[in-house]
Amino acid sequence: MNKNSSDPANGIVEVSLGDIFSFFGRYWLVLLLTGLLSGGVGYGLSYLVPEEYEAAAKVLPELSSGAGNVGGLSDLASMAGISLGKNNSEAIRPDLYPSILASRPFLLKLLATPLPASDGKKINLVTYLKEDAEPLSAQQLSQGDTLIILSKGQEMALKDLQERVASGIDKLSGVLTVTVKMPDPTLAAACATFSLDYLRTFVTEYRGGKKTEKVTFLRQQMAEAKTKYRNAELTLNAYRDRNRNAYTNVAKIEEQRLQNDYLQVQTLYGELARQLEAAKLQALEDAPVLKVLEPPMVPNWRSSPKRKFYALGFAIFGGLFALLFILFKKEKIHRRFS
């Protein structure tokens, strides 16, 4: 560089454009070769990084709660004399879906579920992500809603899986995106499919759990009422057959009593049948909607490592290192500021 451009008396070092061009004119080959060599080293080191494959799925969740999910079910029920009443069911907000897929119960279930790999064999994610870890036991899986106790290896596998499964929702379109990264492409797609199934089951059970219990209870009551109805009908007809020509008041009173029992059981059976149909229609109307826009697909190309980025990053780093080395070792630029 031009040493006349500095003014030590005033403590000012001036660098002209000509000095810069002169500097790079002398060392451009060194900087270029250093950058190319460093880029080659980075590209080679990228082969030491394990390959990862990413599978993604997009889901359009239900944004409104129960409004018009099944179209004319309410009108159909009204025509049949069944009132569904006001829909007060509360669905899980779609913005909470990523939290469901990041929860420990979901991760534990995913770790314990055998999933297919590219070789056709089903593998356990616990031992796949952490070789020295033991598979999850049934007792550990039952702790999902209470106290979770894991070994160190199992916990490391859980944390690794938590970083591999990601989900996010677009606030404008409402589309939920689920992505899974795995060293095996088929395994990544299988994990994404399992995530969608778990989410659909969780939301359905959360929203329709009580209604499903109600339908089950009404079916049990209806079965009992049907048995009582048939028994009352048989008892009444049998009594009439035995006392067909009876004209005593006692016989008429007994027949009237049996007739009343029969009508009461018949009314109860009909009311339970009406309530059962109403509960079925209500459960169907409140069923959550999770429409899969893009199902998971087995990736054919790796998502990482990006070898070009490795080469470019190392090339830039090597060029900067060479530049600093020349400035401070060859040109001794630091002495001009003293």
PEBEL-V70213 format. One record per residue. N is the residue number from 0. PHI is phi in radians with two decimals (NA if undefined). PSI is psi in radians with two decimals (NA if undefined). D_FIRST is the distance of its C-alpha to the first C-alpha in Angstrom with 2 decimals. Layout:
# PEBEL-V70213
n:N phi:PHI psi:PSI d_first:D_FIRST
n:N phi:PHI psi:PSI d_first:D_FIRST
This chain:
# PEBEL-V70213
n:0 phi:NA psi:2.77 d_first:0.00
n:1 phi:-1.28 psi:1.93 d_first:3.80
n:2 phi:-1.26 psi:-0.33 d_first:6.06
n:3 phi:-1.28 psi:-0.16 d_first:8.91
n:4 phi:-1.42 psi:-0.11 d_first:8.67
n:5 phi:-1.72 psi:2.63 d_first:10.23
n:6 phi:-2.23 psi:1.47 d_first:13.97
n:7 phi:-1.03 psi:-0.51 d_first:15.38
n:8 phi:-1.09 psi:-0.67 d_first:18.83
n:9 phi:-1.66 psi:-0.03 d_first:19.18
n:10 phi:1.23 psi:0.45 d_first:17.49
n:11 phi:-2.07 psi:2.32 d_first:15.30
n:12 phi:-2.00 psi:2.08 d_first:11.64
n:13 phi:-1.85 psi:2.35 d_first:10.78
n:14 phi:-2.12 psi:2.10 d_first:8.48
n:15 phi:-1.58 psi:2.92 d_first:9.45
n:16 phi:-1.10 psi:-0.57 d_first:10.72
n:17 phi:-1.14 psi:-0.64 d_first:8.89
n:18 phi:-1.09 psi:-0.70 d_first:5.44
n:19 phi:-1.14 psi:-0.81 d_first:7.82
n:20 phi:-1.12 psi:-0.65 d_first:9.50
n:21 phi:-1.14 psi:-0.70 d_first:6.92
n:22 phi:-1.10 psi:-0.90 d_first:6.32
n:23 phi:-1.21 psi:-0.43 d_first:10.13
n:24 phi:-1.15 psi:-0.54 d_first:10.83
n:25 phi:-1.48 psi:-0.55 d_first:9.93
n:26 phi:-2.06 psi:0.19 d_first:11.66
n:27 phi:-1.12 psi:-0.60 d_first:14.26
n:28 phi:-1.20 psi:-0.68 d_first:17.00
n:29 phi:-1.13 psi:-0.78 d_first:16.60
n:30 phi:-1.12 psi:-0.68 d_first:16.69
n:31 phi:-1.17 psi:-0.81 d_first:19.60
n:32 phi:-1.15 psi:-0.67 d_first:21.54
n:33 phi:-1.12 psi:-0.73 d_first:21.20
n:34 phi:-1.14 psi:-0.75 d_first:22.46
n:35 phi:-1.14 psi:-0.73 d_first:25.25
n:36 phi:-1.12 psi:-0.76 d_first:26.30
n:37 phi:-1.14 psi:-0.69 d_first:26.43
n:38 phi:-1.10 psi:-0.68 d_first:28.35
n:39 phi:-1.13 psi:-0.70 d_first:30.77
n:40 phi:-1.11 psi:-0.77 d_first:31.34
n:41 phi:-1.09 psi:-0.70 d_first:32.05
n:42 phi:-1.14 psi:-0.67 d_first:34.39
n:43 phi:-1.22 psi:-0.69 d_first:36.21
n:44 phi:-1.15 psi:-0.42 d_first:36.57
n:45 phi:-1.13 psi:-0.39 d_first:38.17
n:46 phi:-1.31 psi:-0.25 d_first:41.17
n:47 phi:-1.47 psi:-0.25 d_first:41.81
n:48 phi:-1.45 psi:2.28 d_first:42.33
n:49 phi:-1.05 psi:2.43 d_first:46.01
n:50 phi:-1.31 psi:2.51 d_first:46.76
n:51 phi:-2.22 psi:2.48 d_first:48.23
n:52 phi:-2.09 psi:2.44 d_first:50.44
n:53 phi:-2.04 psi:2.23 d_first:51.13
n:54 phi:-2.00 psi:2.39 d_first:54.48
n:55 phi:-2.27 psi:2.67 d_first:55.05
n:56 phi:-2.48 psi:2.56 d_first:58.13
n:57 phi:-2.12 psi:2.34 d_first:58.78
n:58 phi:-2.25 psi:2.42 d_first:61.91
n:59 phi:-1.81 psi:1.79 d_first:63.40
n:60 phi:-1.39 psi:2.94 d_first:65.36
n:61 phi:-1.33 psi:2.22 d_first:68.24
n:62 phi:-1.68 psi:-0.41 d_first:67.12
n:63 phi:-1.96 psi:2.62 d_first:70.59
n:64 phi:-1.66 psi:1.78 d_first:73.27
n:65 phi:1.31 psi:0.01 d_first:76.39
n:66 phi:-1.56 psi:1.88 d_first:76.56
n:67 phi:1.23 psi:0.54 d_first:77.73
n:68 phi:-1.23 psi:-0.63 d_first:76.70
n:69 phi:-2.08 psi:0.28 d_first:79.80
n:70 phi:1.24 psi:-1.94 d_first:80.88
n:71 phi:-1.70 psi:0.45 d_first:84.64
n:72 phi:-1.12 psi:-0.65 d_first:85.61
n:73 phi:-1.13 psi:-0.73 d_first:86.69
n:74 phi:-1.15 psi:-0.71 d_first:88.83
n:75 phi:-1.10 psi:-0.72 d_first:90.31
n:76 phi:-1.14 psi:-0.67 d_first:91.14
n:77 phi:-1.11 psi:-0.69 d_first:92.78
n:78 phi:-1.12 psi:-0.53 d_first:94.94
n:79 phi:-1.52 psi:0.06 d_first:96.09
n:80 phi:1.41 psi:0.35 d_first:96.95
n:81 phi:-1.94 psi:2.23 d_first:94.03
n:82 phi:-1.80 psi:2.08 d_first:91.88
n:83 phi:-1.38 psi:-0.31 d_first:88.38
n:84 phi:1.33 psi:-3.04 d_first:87.90
n:85 phi:-1.40 psi:2.39 d_first:84.65
n:86 phi:-1.45 psi:1.84 d_first:81.55
n:87 phi:-1.88 psi:0.23 d_first:80.10
n:88 phi:-1.22 psi:2.57 d_first:78.03
n:89 phi:-2.06 psi:2.15 d_first:74.48
n:90 phi:-1.65 psi:2.80 d_first:71.83
n:91 phi:-1.24 psi:2.32 d_first:68.56
n:92 phi:-1.11 psi:2.39 d_first:65.79
n:93 phi:-1.04 psi:-0.47 d_first:63.40
n:94 phi:-1.24 psi:-0.13 d_first:60.41
n:95 phi:-1.64 psi:-0.11 d_first:61.90
n:96 phi:-1.05 psi:-0.72 d_first:61.91
n:97 phi:-1.03 psi:-0.57 d_first:58.44
n:98 phi:-1.18 psi:-0.60 d_first:59.80
n:99 phi:-1.12 psi:-0.74 d_first:62.71
n:100 phi:-1.38 psi:-0.07 d_first:60.47
n:101 phi:-1.89 psi:0.04 d_first:58.42
n:102 phi:-1.35 psi:2.70 d_first:61.52
n:103 phi:-1.18 psi:-0.69 d_first:62.44
n:104 phi:-1.00 psi:-0.68 d_first:65.88
n:105 phi:-1.16 psi:-0.79 d_first:64.30
n:106 phi:-1.12 psi:-0.67 d_first:61.71
n:107 phi:-1.14 psi:-0.72 d_first:64.46
n:108 phi:-1.17 psi:-0.64 d_first:66.63
n:109 phi:-1.18 psi:-0.68 d_first:63.80
n:110 phi:-1.13 psi:-0.58 d_first:63.09
n:111 phi:-1.57 psi:-0.13 d_first:66.78
n:112 phi:-1.60 psi:2.13 d_first:67.39
n:113 phi:-1.15 psi:2.27 d_first:67.20
n:114 phi:-2.21 psi:2.60 d_first:65.04
n:115 phi:-1.31 psi:2.56 d_first:64.65
n:116 phi:-1.98 psi:-3.11 d_first:61.61
n:117 phi:-1.16 psi:-0.46 d_first:60.54
n:118 phi:-1.46 psi:0.04 d_first:62.77
n:119 phi:1.56 psi:-0.18 d_first:65.81
n:120 phi:-1.54 psi:2.63 d_first:66.38
n:121 phi:-1.62 psi:2.33 d_first:66.55
n:122 phi:-2.12 psi:2.77 d_first:64.30
n:123 phi:-1.75 psi:2.19 d_first:64.23
n:124 phi:-1.14 psi:-0.48 d_first:60.95
n:125 phi:-1.08 psi:-0.91 d_first:61.33
n:126 phi:-1.32 psi:-0.38 d_first:61.27
n:127 phi:-1.28 psi:-0.72 d_first:58.83
n:128 phi:-1.46 psi:-0.50 d_first:56.12
n:129 phi:-2.43 psi:1.81 d_first:56.99
n:130 phi:-1.09 psi:-0.63 d_first:58.71
n:131 phi:-1.52 psi:0.09 d_first:60.26
n:132 phi:-1.51 psi:2.59 d_first:61.65
n:133 phi:-1.56 psi:2.58 d_first:65.34
n:134 phi:-1.07 psi:2.66 d_first:66.67
n:135 phi:-1.22 psi:2.40 d_first:67.87
n:136 phi:-1.53 psi:2.91 d_first:71.56
n:137 phi:-1.12 psi:-0.59 d_first:74.07
n:138 phi:-1.16 psi:-0.68 d_first:74.36
n:139 phi:-1.19 psi:-0.64 d_first:70.63
n:140 phi:-1.18 psi:-0.56 d_first:70.76
n:141 phi:-1.28 psi:-0.16 d_first:73.67
n:142 phi:-1.54 psi:0.14 d_first:71.54
n:143 phi:-1.02 psi:-0.59 d_first:69.39
n:144 phi:-1.75 psi:0.03 d_first:71.05
n:145 phi:-2.19 psi:-2.21 d_first:71.54
n:146 phi:-1.59 psi:2.18 d_first:69.79
n:147 phi:-1.74 psi:2.16 d_first:67.34
n:148 phi:-2.10 psi:2.08 d_first:67.09
n:149 phi:-2.26 psi:2.73 d_first:64.64
n:150 phi:-1.37 psi:2.99 d_first:63.37
n:151 phi:-1.10 psi:-0.75 d_first:59.72
n:152 phi:-1.11 psi:-0.72 d_first:59.21
n:153 phi:-1.16 psi:-0.66 d_first:60.97
n:154 phi:-1.18 psi:-0.66 d_first:58.96
n:155 phi:-1.13 psi:-0.69 d_first:55.67
n:156 phi:-1.13 psi:-0.66 d_first:56.97
n:157 phi:-1.11 psi:-0.77 d_first:57.94
n:158 phi:-1.16 psi:-0.68 d_first:54.49
n:159 phi:-1.09 psi:-0.77 d_first:52.89
n:160 phi:-1.14 psi:-0.62 d_first:55.31
n:161 phi:-1.09 psi:-0.57 d_first:54.65
n:162 phi:-1.37 psi:-0.37 d_first:50.99
n:163 phi:-1.52 psi:-0.46 d_first:52.00
n:164 phi:-1.78 psi:2.11 d_first:54.51
n:165 phi:-2.33 psi:2.60 d_first:53.18
n:166 phi:-2.61 psi:2.61 d_first:54.92
n:167 phi:-2.73 psi:2.72 d_first:54.25
n:168 phi:-2.12 psi:2.37 d_first:56.11
n:169 phi:-1.40 psi:2.06 d_first:54.93
n:170 phi:-1.18 psi:-0.43 d_first:56.26
n:171 phi:-1.42 psi:-0.87 d_first:56.53
n:172 phi:-1.61 psi:-0.34 d_first:58.31
n:173 phi:1.36 psi:0.17 d_first:59.82
n:174 phi:-1.43 psi:2.27 d_first:58.88
n:175 phi:-1.65 psi:2.24 d_first:58.47
n:176 phi:-1.99 psi:2.22 d_first:55.94
n:177 phi:-2.03 psi:2.18 d_first:56.37
n:178 phi:-2.18 psi:2.48 d_first:53.75
n:179 phi:-2.33 psi:2.29 d_first:54.09
n:180 phi:-1.94 psi:2.26 d_first:51.56
n:181 phi:-2.54 psi:2.70 d_first:52.95
n:182 phi:-1.18 psi:-0.31 d_first:52.00
n:183 phi:-1.96 psi:2.24 d_first:55.04
n:184 phi:-1.15 psi:-0.73 d_first:55.30
n:185 phi:-1.15 psi:-0.67 d_first:59.12
n:186 phi:-1.14 psi:-0.66 d_first:59.05
n:187 phi:-1.10 psi:-0.77 d_first:56.61
n:188 phi:-1.16 psi:-0.66 d_first:58.97
n:189 phi:-1.14 psi:-0.68 d_first:61.97
n:190 phi:-1.15 psi:-0.68 d_first:60.45
n:191 phi:-1.15 psi:-0.71 d_first:59.74
n:192 phi:-1.12 psi:-0.75 d_first:63.34
n:193 phi:-1.08 psi:-0.67 d_first:64.69
n:194 phi:-1.09 psi:-0.74 d_first:62.70
n:195 phi:-1.14 psi:-0.73 d_first:64.32
n:196 phi:-1.12 psi:-0.73 d_first:67.76
n:197 phi:-1.12 psi:-0.76 d_first:67.38
n:198 phi:-1.10 psi:-0.77 d_first:66.24
n:199 phi:-1.10 psi:-0.76 d_first:69.16
n:200 phi:-1.15 psi:-0.74 d_first:71.65
n:201 phi:-1.09 psi:-0.83 d_first:70.34
n:202 phi:-1.14 psi:-0.69 d_first:70.49
n:203 phi:-1.13 psi:-0.78 d_first:73.93
n:204 phi:-1.18 psi:-0.64 d_first:75.37
n:205 phi:-1.15 psi:-0.75 d_first:73.94
n:206 phi:-1.47 psi:-0.66 d_first:75.34
n:207 phi:-1.94 psi:0.26 d_first:78.57
n:208 phi:-1.07 psi:-0.86 d_first:79.51
n:209 phi:-1.16 psi:-0.66 d_first:82.29
n:210 phi:-1.20 psi:-0.62 d_first:83.60
n:211 phi:-1.15 psi:-0.71 d_first:83.76
n:212 phi:-1.11 psi:-0.65 d_first:85.71
n:213 phi:-1.14 psi:-0.74 d_first:88.01
n:214 phi:-1.09 psi:-0.74 d_first:88.68
n:215 phi:-1.10 psi:-0.75 d_first:89.47
n:216 phi:-1.11 psi:-0.75 d_first:91.79
n:217 phi:-1.15 psi:-0.61 d_first:93.61
n:218 phi:-1.13 psi:-0.71 d_first:94.11
n:219 phi:-1.13 psi:-0.78 d_first:95.71
n:220 phi:-1.13 psi:-0.65 d_first:97.93
n:221 phi:-1.19 psi:-0.65 d_first:98.85
n:222 phi:-1.12 psi:-0.72 d_first:99.86
n:223 phi:-1.16 psi:-0.73 d_first:102.13
n:224 phi:-1.14 psi:-0.61 d_first:103.55
n:225 phi:-1.15 psi:-0.70 d_first:104.23
n:226 phi:-1.12 psi:-0.77 d_first:106.21
n:227 phi:-1.11 psi:-0.66 d_first:108.20
n:228 phi:-1.10 psi:-0.77 d_first:108.78
n:229 phi:-1.19 psi:-0.69 d_first:110.22
n:230 phi:-1.12 psi:-0.74 d_first:112.35
n:231 phi:-1.14 psi:-0.67 d_first:113.73
n:232 phi:-1.16 psi:-0.76 d_first:114.51
n:233 phi:-1.13 psi:-0.70 d_first:116.30
n:234 phi:-1.11 psi:-0.76 d_first:118.21
n:235 phi:-1.14 psi:-0.80 d_first:119.38
n:236 phi:-1.19 psi:-0.63 d_first:120.49
n:237 phi:-1.15 psi:-0.70 d_first:122.21
n:238 phi:-1.13 psi:-0.73 d_first:124.12
n:239 phi:-1.12 psi:-0.65 d_first:125.18
n:240 phi:-1.16 psi:-0.66 d_first:126.41
n:241 phi:-1.31 psi:-0.53 d_first:128.45
n:242 phi:-2.08 psi:0.84 d_first:129.92
n:243 phi:-1.22 psi:-0.61 d_first:130.35
n:244 phi:-1.87 psi:0.30 d_first:133.96
n:245 phi:-1.46 psi:2.38 d_first:133.67
n:246 phi:-2.17 psi:0.20 d_first:134.80
n:247 phi:-1.36 psi:2.70 d_first:134.74
n:248 phi:-1.17 psi:-0.60 d_first:132.61
n:249 phi:-1.10 psi:-0.72 d_first:131.01
n:250 phi:-1.14 psi:-0.69 d_first:129.78
n:251 phi:-1.18 psi:-0.66 d_first:128.44
n:252 phi:-1.14 psi:-0.72 d_first:126.64
n:253 phi:-1.14 psi:-0.70 d_first:125.04
n:254 phi:-1.14 psi:-0.67 d_first:123.97
n:255 phi:-1.16 psi:-0.66 d_first:122.51
n:256 phi:-1.12 psi:-0.77 d_first:120.58
n:257 phi:-1.14 psi:-0.62 d_first:119.14
n:258 phi:-1.13 psi:-0.72 d_first:118.35
n:259 phi:-1.14 psi:-0.72 d_first:116.42
n:260 phi:-1.08 psi:-0.71 d_first:114.45
n:261 phi:-1.12 psi:-0.75 d_first:113.63
n:262 phi:-1.18 psi:-0.66 d_first:112.45
n:263 phi:-1.12 psi:-0.77 d_first:110.30
n:264 phi:-1.18 psi:-0.65 d_first:108.58
n:265 phi:-1.12 psi:-0.73 d_first:108.19
n:266 phi:-1.14 psi:-0.74 d_first:106.59
n:267 phi:-1.09 psi:-0.75 d_first:104.25
n:268 phi:-1.09 psi:-0.76 d_first:103.25
n:269 phi:-1.15 psi:-0.66 d_first:102.55
n:270 phi:-1.18 psi:-0.72 d_first:100.51
n:271 phi:-1.15 psi:-0.66 d_first:98.39
n:272 phi:-1.11 psi:-0.69 d_first:97.84
n:273 phi:-1.16 psi:-0.75 d_first:96.69
n:274 phi:-1.16 psi:-0.62 d_first:94.31
n:275 phi:-1.15 psi:-0.77 d_first:92.94
n:276 phi:-1.12 psi:-0.69 d_first:92.16
n:277 phi:-1.12 psi:-0.70 d_first:90.56
n:278 phi:-1.17 psi:-0.67 d_first:88.38
n:279 phi:-1.12 psi:-0.78 d_first:87.32
n:280 phi:-1.15 psi:-0.67 d_first:86.39
n:281 phi:-1.15 psi:-0.71 d_first:84.52
n:282 phi:-1.14 psi:-0.65 d_first:82.56
n:283 phi:-1.22 psi:-0.66 d_first:81.70
n:284 phi:-1.21 psi:-0.56 d_first:80.67
n:285 phi:-1.60 psi:0.04 d_first:78.43
n:286 phi:-1.10 psi:2.25 d_first:76.80
n:287 phi:-1.19 psi:2.66 d_first:72.99
n:288 phi:-1.98 psi:2.09 d_first:71.18
n:289 phi:-2.22 psi:1.66 d_first:68.00
n:290 phi:-1.56 psi:2.12 d_first:67.25
n:291 phi:-1.40 psi:1.99 d_first:64.79
n:292 phi:-1.42 psi:-0.78 d_first:62.55
n:293 phi:-2.31 psi:1.84 d_first:60.45
n:294 phi:-1.21 psi:2.79 d_first:61.92
n:295 phi:-1.10 psi:2.48 d_first:59.76
n:296 phi:-2.25 psi:2.42 d_first:58.75
n:297 phi:-1.16 psi:2.07 d_first:57.72
n:298 phi:-1.27 psi:2.51 d_first:54.02
n:299 phi:-1.71 psi:-0.30 d_first:53.12
n:300 phi:-2.14 psi:2.55 d_first:49.35
n:301 phi:-1.24 psi:2.63 d_first:47.57
n:302 phi:-1.63 psi:-0.40 d_first:45.91
n:303 phi:-2.73 psi:2.67 d_first:43.51
n:304 phi:-1.41 psi:2.64 d_first:41.28
n:305 phi:-1.49 psi:1.74 d_first:39.03
n:306 phi:-1.12 psi:-0.61 d_first:37.26
n:307 phi:-1.12 psi:-0.68 d_first:34.81
n:308 phi:-1.19 psi:-0.65 d_first:33.74
n:309 phi:-1.07 psi:-0.82 d_first:33.37
n:310 phi:-1.11 psi:-0.75 d_first:31.16
n:311 phi:-1.16 psi:-0.73 d_first:29.04
n:312 phi:-1.12 psi:-0.78 d_first:28.74
n:313 phi:-1.17 psi:-0.62 d_first:27.77
n:314 phi:-1.12 psi:-0.77 d_first:25.24
n:315 phi:-1.13 psi:-0.77 d_first:23.51
n:316 phi:-1.10 psi:-0.76 d_first:23.79
n:317 phi:-1.14 psi:-0.70 d_first:22.44
n:318 phi:-1.12 psi:-0.74 d_first:19.43
n:319 phi:-1.14 psi:-0.70 d_first:18.63
n:320 phi:-1.10 psi:-0.77 d_first:19.27
n:321 phi:-1.13 psi:-0.67 d_first:16.94
n:322 phi:-1.10 psi:-0.79 d_first:14.12
n:323 phi:-1.15 psi:-0.66 d_first:14.87
n:324 phi:-1.10 psi:-0.75 d_first:15.23
n:325 phi:-1.16 psi:-0.73 d_first:11.82
n:326 phi:-1.13 psi:-0.72 d_first:10.23
n:327 phi:-1.68 psi:-0.44 d_first:12.69
n:328 phi:-1.72 psi:-0.73 d_first:13.59
n:329 phi:-1.50 psi:-0.96 d_first:10.80
n:330 phi:-1.47 psi:-0.31 d_first:7.68
n:331 phi:0.85 psi:0.96 d_first:10.45
n:332 phi:-1.18 psi:-0.43 d_first:9.36
n:333 phi:-1.17 psi:-0.45 d_first:13.05
n:334 phi:-1.26 psi:-0.37 d_first:13.06
n:335 phi:-1.35 psi:-0.23 d_first:11.20
n:336 phi:-1.67 psi:-0.07 d_first:14.24
n:337 phi:-1.65 psi:NA d_first:16.73
